Amino acid sequence: MISRIYLKDCLSFDEVNLEFNKGLNVFTGPSGAGKSILMQAILSLFSLSEVKASLGEVELIDSLVKNEAYDIDKDDDIVIKSIKKEKVRYFLNNQTISKKNLTEFSTNLIKHLNLKDTSDFESVKLLNFLDKLTLKNEPKYEKLKSEFDDSYKEYIDSKRELNKLIEDENKLEDLKEFAKFEIEKIEAINPSVDEYEELSELKKRLSKKEKIEESIKKANPIFEYVQSVSNALEVLEEDSTFFDDAINELNNIFEKFNDSLYELEDIDIETVLDRIEKLSALQKRFGSISQALEYKEEKKKELDGYENISFEKSKLEKKVKELETILEPLAQKISKYRKNSASVLEKKINHYLKFLYLSNAKIIVKEKKLDASGIDEIEFELNGVNLDTISSGEFNRLRLSLLTSMSEYQIVDNGILFLDEIDANLSGKESEAIAKVLEQLSLSYQIFAISHQPQLTSTAHQHFLVDKNQGKSIVRQLSKDEKINEIARMISGEELTTQALEFAKQILE
């Protein structure tokens, strides 16, 4: 529910700061005071109408909305802000949110009864409600519905797998040829896991071979002077051990490199480079030699699978037919339960329609091709005609009856309902009927309504007056005595009569 709204610089309103409770919140006031502007401004905070305020904020509690993207769990407090400068920016719990995403988020919270929004009459939504209603009255229905849902999921998975096999079968030869080609391409190179690194190291050694040979050749004359140096040290009576050790170590190093260079004599550098290039191409395509070898094994498995495709196809075809045989009677049983629940809901809707001076709403459960929701499709009629041909007023009264009927069972997550002048141009009796229906609906929904009639206004849990002073609109909550005066004004006009005041007291009581 909305607990607070704040608006700044919103057309004729300098500033609005209001707190709300559950139930029915009614706005009244003289024509042109700004009631519709205020309603549209509140809706704009949910990106459901154009933003006019330079700054807006709405706080919600007990929202029953969950949104992982914005880290919102059920019962979390929610704050939505809008800032309008050159353009409008929205924030959800201090995180930037696009208008499109905010609209999607808001549709889980807000219902706005002003246009022919047919979403409440969508077949899938109504079937979902009928399932919940059936479950409430028939506990064993849960097992039936669960069995259908599980079987249907298995059916869809099997059918998807079968369709893929049929596709594969149609292009089987191409798939076989491709798999063989991919396998042969890797096997022609026949790489080993560490081969690329080993060859790269060998390439480095080969590139340094000539340079090492030349360096050793230039250094070799040092060994011709070894005896001369030893003799000189002996004459000097110095120990020659350090020199002998150094010469021996140098000789070992040169011999070691000569041996390794000898090993490289028979290696063809062009062959090494060609092999490195092939391995490099594999790595570039697959990421590594290991992944290339894994891919080869996958293709081998695919090739084996293609050989068994006819057998797998016949198995799946049999399974799909068996599941269809299971699903059909389950769907028929579900349909029977739903039709009973539809009759209960239809009766309840017509009960409320009587208050609204309408009748003969009909819920038609038609049969359709089996899908995830079963074989049922819901259509509504009013007085024998479909919803496309009824007037907006009739449509909204029917929708109001539907929402009120559904809310009575307390099995759906309700929210916030906005009503634009729903009692405008109605008689006293019709207004009183609307008031009774909304009073019932307000047990489940937080309702915001603009009213021109005393009947609806008198049932409000909170009554707000929208007025104008020197061209500026103001809004404030009324006390009990102020409510009496405002309802009397609605009855007798600006000049309050004793009779109007008495009547206002009576209907408030």
ABEGO torsion letter per residue (X at the ends): XBABBBBBGBEABABBBBBBBBEBBBBBEBBGAGAAAAAAAAAAAAGABBBABABBBBBBBGAGBBBAAAGBBBGBBBBBBBBBBABBBBBBGGBBBBAAAAAAAAAAABBBBABBBAAAABAAAAAAAAAAAAAAABAAAAAAAAAAAAAAAAAAAAAAAAAAAAAAAAAAAAAAAAAAAAAAAAAAAGBBAAAAAAAAAAAAAAAAAAAAAAAAAAAAAAAAAAAAAAAAAAAAGBBAAAAAAAAAAAAAAAAAAAAAAAAAAABBAAAAAAAAAAAAAAAAAAGBAAAAAAAAAAAAAAAAAAAAAAAAAAAAAAAAAAAAAAAAAAAAAAAAAAAAAAAAAAAAAAAAAAAAGBBGBBBBBBBBBBBAAEABBBBBBBGGBBAAABBAAAAAAAAAAAAAAAAAAGABBBBBBBBBGAABGBBAAAAAAAAAAAAAAAAABBBBBBBABAAAAAABABBBBBBBBGGBBBBBBBBAAAAAAAAAAAAAEABBBAAAAAAAAAAAX
